[in-house]
Amino acid sequence: MSPFISGAGDPLSRMTAAGLGDMGYQVDLEGAEPYALPDLLQVAGEGALVPHTAPLDDGLLLPAVPTRLPAATP
């Protein structure tokens, strides 16, 4: 799960959907997209294993959702 959405290639995995269900959202786990971790040895062998940086110039940064309400003010 990532706070960045930048087009294709960002699947909603079963793990992500289950995590949202744990937070109280109503989810359909059968609607999750298939996802498998990449073979890092193959990726490294191809020379494509590079440090990841957030796509600050492309996409949308989602705000943090508060989990507690602020204290009431008198």
C-alpha positions as CSV (number, residue, x, y, z in Angstrom):
1,M,0.0,0.0,0.0
2,S,1.3,3.4,-0.9
3,P,0.1,7.0,-0.3
4,F,1.0,7.7,-4.0
5,I,-1.3,7.0,-6.9
6,S,0.3,7.5,-10.3
7,G,-1.6,5.7,-13.0
8,A,-1.4,2.1,-14.1
9,G,0.6,-0.5,-12.2
10,D,-0.8,0.2,-8.8
11,P,-2.9,-2.9,-8.1
12,L,-5.3,-3.1,-5.2
13,S,-4.1,-6.4,-3.7
14,R,-6.0,-8.8,-1.5
15,M,-3.6,-7.7,1.4
16,T,-4.5,-4.1,0.9
17,A,-8.3,-4.8,0.7
18,A,-8.0,-7.0,3.8
19,G,-6.2,-4.1,5.6
20,L,-9.0,-1.7,4.7
21,G,-11.5,-4.3,6.0
22,D,-9.6,-4.4,9.3
23,M,-10.0,-0.6,9.5
24,G,-13.7,-0.9,9.3
25,Y,-14.4,-0.5,5.5
26,Q,-16.7,-2.8,3.8
27,V,-14.6,-4.7,1.2
28,D,-15.0,-7.5,-1.3
29,L,-11.8,-9.6,-1.2
30,E,-12.8,-11.3,-4.5
31,G,-12.5,-7.9,-6.2
32,A,-8.8,-7.6,-5.4
33,E,-6.4,-7.7,-8.3
34,P,-3.8,-10.5,-8.6
35,Y,-0.4,-9.5,-7.4
36,A,2.9,-11.2,-7.0
37,L,6.2,-9.8,-5.7
38,P,8.8,-9.3,-8.3
39,D,11.8,-11.7,-8.5
40,L,14.5,-9.3,-7.0
41,L,17.4,-11.5,-8.1
42,Q,16.2,-11.2,-11.7
43,V,15.6,-7.5,-11.4
44,A,19.0,-7.0,-9.8
45,G,20.6,-9.1,-12.6
46,E,19.0,-6.8,-15.2
47,G,20.5,-3.8,-13.4
48,A,17.0,-2.4,-12.7
49,L,17.2,-2.5,-8.9
50,V,17.4,1.2,-8.0
51,P,16.4,3.2,-5.0
52,H,12.7,4.2,-5.1
53,T,11.7,7.9,-4.8
54,A,8.2,9.2,-4.4
55,P,6.7,10.5,-7.7
56,L,6.3,14.0,-6.4
57,D,5.9,15.4,-9.9
58,D,3.4,12.8,-11.0
59,G,0.4,11.5,-9.2
60,L,-1.5,12.4,-6.1
61,L,-0.5,12.4,-2.4
62,L,-3.3,11.2,-0.3
63,P,-3.8,13.1,3.1
64,A,-3.4,11.3,6.4
65,V,-6.8,10.3,7.8
66,P,-7.1,11.1,11.6
67,T,-8.0,8.2,13.8
68,R,-9.0,10.3,16.8
69,L,-11.3,13.3,17.1
70,P,-9.7,16.4,18.6
71,A,-10.7,17.2,22.2
72,A,-13.8,19.4,22.5
73,T,-13.1,23.0,23.2
74,P,-15.2,24.9,25.9
